[in-house]
Amino acid sequence: MKFTFKQFLVPNFAKRLAFMLPAVILMGVFVSILVEIGWGTDPASFMNLNIASTLGWGLGNTEVLVYGLMLIFTFIFGAQMIGFGTLANMILIGYVVDLCRWIWSNIGFAAFIADSSLAVRIVIFAITLICFVFVAAIYINAQMGVAPYDAMPQIISDWIPKIPFFVIRILFDLSAVLIGVIAARFNPEGIQGSVIGSILMSLMLGPVISLVANPLKKIL
């Protein structure tokens, strides 16, 4: 399908935007907390964090660059997936993470997490992950466009219909983790975040978000 600006004007635009925009911002907030805990993030964030650290950039600028390249791919092969949600995810999340991490550092929340006992960190991690899954499900249900990172495995799946989508998605996520590891090899500070934690999220996060998104769709 060819790209058209009309696809940005989805039915019930204002209501969908009222769900989508806060969800995207909150996704950035919860990712920033996961980064501070250091037990792993979603595969895309892991990849971008390590690229950003290696380049000496902020996460926001890095995500705009990386997702901008992915957006070109999406524009060519899956233009119908692009919408306001695509741009919001691409532009906002990284800068929200940068802003929140600056705030956490200045109000002492980052130090609190670093100095907390294992039990406290587990509680913070669990609550943050549950909240991230919930707002990600809201973002998906708003149906205002697909994030460039999420569009690519869908396009690839259309090219290889014999392979189940979930297999392609897991392989794509694991590839993102691998790119993050490769980027970290050029970084004197080493790997940012947990490789094992991000691999586990590659295997589990997508299905869990989908599981939450389906019943939430009826409510929204």
MARNU-838649 format. One line per 8 residues: their letters; for each residue x, y, z of N, C-alpha, C. Coordinates in steps of 0.05 Angstrom, whole numbers, plus 5000, padded with zeros to 4 digits. Each point is the difference from the previous one (the first is absolute). Layout:
<vovos>
A> X,Y,Z,X,Y,Z,X,Y,Z | ...
</vovos>
This chain:
<vovos>
MKFTFKQF> 5017,4976,5000,4983,5024,5000,5017,5025,5000 | 4991,5021,4986,5014,5025,5000,4994,5016,5025 | 5019,5016,5008,4996,5017,5023,4982,5023,4993 | 4982,5007,5019,4983,5023,4997,4995,5013,5027 | 5000,5026,5001,4996,5014,5025,4973,4995,5013 | 4981,4990,4983,4973,4994,5011,5001,4978,5021 | 5020,4982,4998,5002,4978,5019,5006,5010,5029 | 5010,5025,5002,5004,5011,5027,4973,5007,5013
LVPNFAKR> 4980,5006,4984,4974,5009,5011,4982,4976,5004 | 5006,4984,5020,4984,4976,5006,4974,5008,5013 | 4980,4983,4999,4974,5005,5013,5005,5004,5031 | 4983,5017,5012,5003,5006,5028,5028,5010,5007 | 5011,5017,4983,5028,5009,5003,5006,5011,5027 | 4983,5018,5010,5006,5013,5026,5000,4980,5023 | 4981,4981,5000,4999,4980,5021,5024,4982,4999 | 5008,4991,4976,5023,4983,4997,5025,5014,5009
LAFMLPAV> 5003,5026,4992,5023,5015,5008,5002,5003,5030 | 4976,5003,5013,5000,5003,5029,5009,4975,5015 | 4998,4977,4987,5011,4975,5011,5029,4997,4992 | 5006,5004,4975,5026,4994,4989,5023,5017,5011 | 4996,5027,5001,5021,5018,5007,5009,4996,5029 | 4982,4999,5020,5009,4994,5027,5013,4973,5003 | 4990,4980,4984,5012,4973,5002,5029,5001,4990 | 5006,5014,4979,5027,5002,4989,5018,5014,5021
ILMGVFVS> 4991,5022,5012,5016,5014,5020,5005,4982,5024 | 4980,4986,5009,5004,4982,5023,5018,4977,4993 | 5000,4990,4975,5019,4979,4992,5028,5010,5004 | 5005,5026,4993,5027,5011,5004,5007,5002,5030 | 4980,5007,5016,5005,5002,5029,5008,4973,5012 | 4985,4979,4993,5005,4974,5011,5026,4988,4989 | 5006,5006,4975,5026,4990,4989,5023,5013,5015 | 4997,5026,5007,5022,5013,5015,5004,4987,5027
ILVEIGWG> 4979,4990,5013,5004,4987,5026,5013,4973,4996 | 4992,4985,4978,5012,4975,4994,5030,5003,4995 | 5007,5022,4986,5029,5005,4995,5015,5005,5026 | 4988,5015,5019,5013,5005,5026,5004,4974,5016 | 4980,4982,4998,5002,4975,5015,5023,4983,4988 | 5002,5000,4973,5022,4986,4987,4996,4970,4996 | 4976,4990,5002,4995,4972,4996,4990,4993,4973 | 5000,5018,4982,4991,4995,4973,4977,5018,4992
TDPASFMN> 4998,5006,4974,4978,5016,4989,4989,4985,4976 | 4981,5012,4988,4990,4988,4974,5024,5000,4981 | 5000,4982,4980,5023,4997,4982,5007,5026,4985 | 4980,5015,4991,5005,5025,4985,5015,5020,5018 | 4991,5003,5025,5014,5018,5018,5028,4991,5006 | 5004,4974,5004,5027,4990,5005,5018,5007,4976 | 4991,4995,4976,5016,5006,4977,5007,5030,4998 | 4979,5016,5004,5004,5029,4997,5017,5012,5023
LNIASTLG> 4997,4989,5024,5017,5009,5022,5029,4995,4995 | 5007,4977,4990,5028,4993,4995,5011,5015,4976 | 4984,5005,4979,5009,5017,4978,5004,5028,5010 | 4982,5010,5016,5002,5028,5010,5025,5003,5018 | 5005,4981,5017,5023,5001,5018,5026,4999,4984 | 5000,4984,4979,5024,4997,4984,5006,5026,4985 | 4978,5013,4989,5003,5024,4985,5004,5025,5018 | 4993,4997,5026,5001,5022,5018,4976,5019,4996
WGLGNTEV> 4978,4989,4990,4976,5015,4995,4979,4995,5023 | 4980,5016,5000,4976,4995,5016,4983,4979,4987 | 4983,4987,5015,4983,4979,4989,4980,5012,4980 | 4990,5024,5006,4981,5012,4982,5011,5004,4972 | 5023,5012,4998,5013,5004,4973,5005,4974,4986 | 5009,4980,5016,5006,4974,4988,4976,4986,4989 | 4978,5001,5015,4975,4987,4990,4989,5014,4976 | 5002,5027,4998,4991,5014,4976,5016,4990,4976
LVYGLMLI> 5027,4996,5004,5017,4991,4978,4993,4971,4992 | 5000,4982,5020,4995,4972,4994,4972,4995,4989 | 4980,5012,5013,4973,4996,4991,4994,5015,4974 | 5016,5022,4996,4997,5014,4974,5008,4982,4977 | 5022,4985,5004,5008,4981,4979,4979,4978,4996 | 4989,4990,5023,4979,4980,4998,4975,5011,4987 | 4995,5026,5005,4976,5012,4988,5002,5001,4970 | 5024,5004,4989,5004,5000,4971,4992,4973,4989
FTFIFGAQ> 5010,4979,5014,4993,4972,4992,4970,4996,5001 | 4988,5010,5021,4971,4997,5003,4985,5015,4979 | 5009,5024,4994,4987,5018,4980,5000,4986,4973 | 5022,4986,4993,5002,4987,4974,4984,4974,4999 | 5000,4984,5021,4988,4973,4998,4974,4997,5017 | 4994,5019,5017,4976,4998,5017,4988,5026,5007 | 4997,5018,4980,4992,5027,5006,4973,5002,5014 | 4983,4980,4997,4973,5000,5012,5002,4998,5031
MIGFGTLA> 5023,4993,5010,5003,4997,5030,5007,5026,5013 | 5006,5021,4985,5010,5025,5011,4976,5017,5009 | 5003,5012,5023,4979,5019,5011,5012,5017,5021 | 4984,5015,5014,5009,5017,5022,5014,4984,5022 | 4991,4977,5005,5012,4983,5020,5028,4992,4992 | 5005,4997,4975,5027,4993,4990,5019,5022,5007 | 4993,5025,4994,5017,5022,5005,5004,5005,5030 | 4978,4997,5015,5001,5004,5029,5019,4981,5013
NMILIGYV> 4998,4975,4993,5018,4979,5011,5029,5006,4992 | 5004,5007,4976,5027,5005,4989,5014,5024,5013 | 4984,5021,5005,5012,5025,5010,4999,5003,5030 | 4978,4992,5012,4996,5008,5029,5014,4981,5020 | 4999,4974,4996,5009,4982,5021,5028,5005,5008 | 5019,5002,4981,5028,5004,5007,5005,5026,5015 | 4987,5021,4992,5004,5026,5014,4987,4999,5028 | 4977,4986,5003,4988,4997,5026,5018,4985,5019
VDLCRWIW> 5013,4979,4989,5020,4984,5016,5022,5018,5009 | 5011,5016,4982,5022,5018,5007,4992,5020,5021 | 4976,5011,4997,4990,5020,5019,4996,4987,5028 | 4987,4977,5000,4994,4986,5025,5026,4992,5014 | 5019,4990,4986,5025,4992,5013,5015,5024,5012 | 4997,5023,4987,5011,5025,5011,4986,5007,5026 | 4973,4997,4999,4984,5006,5024,5006,4980,5022 | 5001,4975,4994,5006,4979,5021,5028,5006,5013
SNIGFAAF> 5019,5008,4984,5026,5006,5010,5000,5024,5019 | 4984,5020,4993,5000,5025,5016,4982,4999,5025 | 4980,4983,5000,4983,4998,5024,5009,4977,5018 | 5020,4984,4991,5011,4979,5017,4987,4973,4996 | 4981,4998,4980,4986,4974,4996,5020,4980,4988 | 5017,5009,4982,5020,4981,4989,5018,4989,5022 | 5009,5017,5018,5017,4991,5022,4985,4981,5019 | 4974,5006,5004,4983,4983,5016,4999,4972,4989
IADSSLAV> 4996,4998,4974,4998,4974,4987,5027,4985,5002 | 5022,5015,4996,5026,4988,5000,5007,4989,5028 | 4991,5014,5021,5006,4993,5028,4980,4981,5013 | 4978,4994,4985,4978,4985,5012,5008,4970,5003 | 4986,4987,5018,5004,4971,5003,4988,4985,4976 | 5007,4975,4998,4990,4984,4977,4970,4999,5000 | 4988,4997,5024,4971,4998,5002,4986,5025,4989 | 5011,5023,5008,4988,5025,4991,5003,5003,4969
RIVIFAIT> 5023,4993,4990,5005,5002,4971,4981,4981,4985 | 4995,4976,5011,4982,4981,4987,4972,5012,4999 | 4991,5013,5021,4973,5012,5001,4998,5022,4980 | 5020,5018,4999,5000,5022,4981,5001,4989,4971 | 5016,4980,4995,5002,4988,4974,4974,4988,4991 | 4987,4985,5018,4975,4986,4993,4978,5021,4994 | 4997,5020,5017,4980,5020,4997,5004,5015,4973 | 5025,5008,4995,5007,5014,4976,4994,4984,4975
LICFVFVA> 5007,4974,5001,4996,4983,4976,4970,4996,4995 | 4985,4997,5021,4971,4997,4997,4988,5025,4988 | 5008,5023,5010,4990,5025,4990,5008,5004,4970 | 5025,4992,4994,5009,5003,4972,4983,4983,4981 | 4995,4975,5008,4983,4983,4984,4973,5012,4996 | 4988,5011,5021,4973,5012,4998,4999,5023,4981 | 5019,5019,5003,4999,5024,4982,5008,4992,4972 | 5017,4980,4996,5007,4991,4973,4975,4988,4987
AIYINAQM> 4984,4986,5015,4975,4989,4990,4980,5022,4992 | 4999,5021,5016,4983,5023,4993,5010,5013,4974 | 5026,5003,4997,5012,5012,4976,4992,4983,4975 | 5002,4974,5003,4993,4982,4977,4970,5003,4993 | 4983,5001,5021,4971,5001,4995,4991,5027,4989 | 5016,5020,5003,4993,5026,4988,4999,4999,4970 | 5016,4982,4989,5001,4995,4971,5003,5025,4984 | 5021,5015,5007,5006,5025,4986,5027,4998,4985
GVAPYDAM> 5007,4975,4993,5025,4996,4986,5019,4983,5016 | 5017,4986,4986,5019,4981,5012,5027,5013,5002 | 5013,4995,5023,5028,5010,5004,5018,4988,4978 | 5019,5016,4990,5018,4989,4979,5013,4974,5008 | 5008,4997,5026,5012,4975,5009,4981,4977,4997 | 4974,5005,5007,4980,4978,4999,4991,4994,4971 | 5002,5020,4983,4990,4997,4972,5018,4980,4985 | 5026,5002,5005,5019,4984,4984,4995,4969,5002
PQIISDWI> 4996,4989,5024,4995,4971,5000,4973,4993,4987 | 4981,5018,5001,4974,4995,4987,5004,4999,4970 | 5016,5018,4989,5006,5000,4971,5015,4975,4992 | 5020,4993,5016,5015,4976,4994,4982,4975,5001 | 4982,4999,5019,4981,4978,5003,4982,4997,4975 | 4993,5023,4989,4983,4999,4975,5016,4989,4977 | 5027,5004,5001,5017,4989,4978,5004,4970,5004 | 4999,4990,5025,5006,4972,5005,4976,4988,5015
PKIPFFVI> 4977,4997,4987,4976,4991,5014,5001,4972,5012 | 5019,4984,4990,5002,4972,5011,5011,4999,5028 | 5014,5022,5008,5011,5001,5027,4981,5015,5018 | 4992,4989,5022,4981,5014,5018,5011,5027,5009 | 4982,5019,5003,5009,5027,5006,5015,5001,5026 | 4991,4985,5021,5013,5002,5026,5029,4991,4998 | 5006,4981,4982,5028,4991,4996,5017,5023,4989 | 4989,5013,4979,5014,5023,4988,5004,5022,5020
RILFDLSA> 4979,5005,5016,5002,5022,5020,5022,4994,5021 | 5001,4976,5009,5020,4992,5020,5028,5002,4988 | 5003,4991,4976,5026,5002,4986,5008,5029,4996 | 4981,5016,4993,5005,5029,4996,5009,5013,5026 | 4986,4994,5022,5007,5011,5026,5028,4991,5009 | 5006,4974,4995,5026,4990,5008,5022,5013,4983 | 4993,5006,4975,5020,5014,4983,5005,5028,5011 | 4980,5013,5011,5003,5027,5012,5019,4998,5024
VLIGVIAA> 4996,4979,5016,5018,4996,5023,5029,4996,4991 | 5003,4984,4978,5026,4994,4989,5013,5026,4990 | 4985,5017,4987,5011,5026,4991,5009,5017,5023 | 4985,4999,5022,5008,5015,5024,5026,4989,5012 | 5003,4974,5000,5025,4987,5010,5023,5008,4982 | 4996,4999,4974,5022,5007,4981,5008,5030,5004 | 4980,5017,5003,5005,5029,5004,5016,5004,5026 | 4994,4984,5021,5013,5003,5026,5029,4992,4998
RFNPEGIQ> 5008,4983,4981,5028,4992,4997,5018,5024,4993 | 4988,5020,4989,5015,5024,4993,4998,5022,5021 | 4988,4993,5022,4995,5020,5022,5018,4993,5023 | 5017,5019,5008,5018,4995,5023,4984,4994,5026 | 4975,5010,5002,4984,4996,5024,4987,4973,5000 | 5002,4985,4978,4988,4973,5000,4970,5000,4994 | 4988,4977,5005,4971,4997,4994,4983,5016,5019 | 4980,5013,4989,4981,5015,5016,4975,4983,5004
GSVIGSIL> 4995,4992,5025,4977,4983,5006,5008,4971,5000 | 4980,4983,5003,5004,4971,5002,4993,4986,4974 | 5020,4985,4990,4995,4985,4976,4980,4978,5005 | 5003,4986,5022,4982,4977,5007,4972,5010,5004 | 4997,5023,5015,4973,5011,5004,4987,5008,4974 | 5015,5013,4982,4989,5009,4975,4993,4976,4982 | 5016,4978,5001,4993,4976,4985,4974,4988,5010 | 4997,4999,5027,4975,4989,5011,4976,5017,4992
MSLMLGPV> 5004,5027,4999,4978,5017,4991,4994,4996,4970 | 5021,4993,4984,4996,4994,4972,4981,4977,4997 | 5002,4980,5018,4984,4976,4998,4973,5003,5012 | 4997,5018,5020,4975,5001,5016,4984,5025,4997 | 5012,5023,4995,4986,5025,5001,4978,5003,4979 | 5007,4992,4975,4980,5002,4979,4975,4984,5005 | 5002,4974,5007,4976,4984,5005,4984,5011,5024 | 5014,5010,5021,4986,5010,5023,4984,5025,4993
ISLVANPL> 5013,5018,4985,4986,5025,4991,4976,4993,4983 | 5003,4981,4982,4977,4991,4984,4978,4988,5017 | 5008,4985,5020,4980,4988,5018,4984,5021,5015 | 5013,5021,5008,4986,5022,5014,4984,5017,4980 | 5011,5003,4976,4987,5018,4981,4973,4990,4991 | 4997,4973,4997,4975,4989,4990,4976,5006,5017 | 5000,4994,5026,4977,5008,5016,4997,5030,5004 | 5023,5014,5000,4999,5029,5003,4986,5013,4977
KKIL> 5002,4988,4976,4988,5010,4976,4970,5003,5004 | 4987,4981,5013,4971,5001,5004,4993,5024,5018 | 5017,5006,5019,4994,5022,5019,5003,5027,4986 | 5022,5002,4984,5006,5026,4987,4981,5005,4976
</vovos>
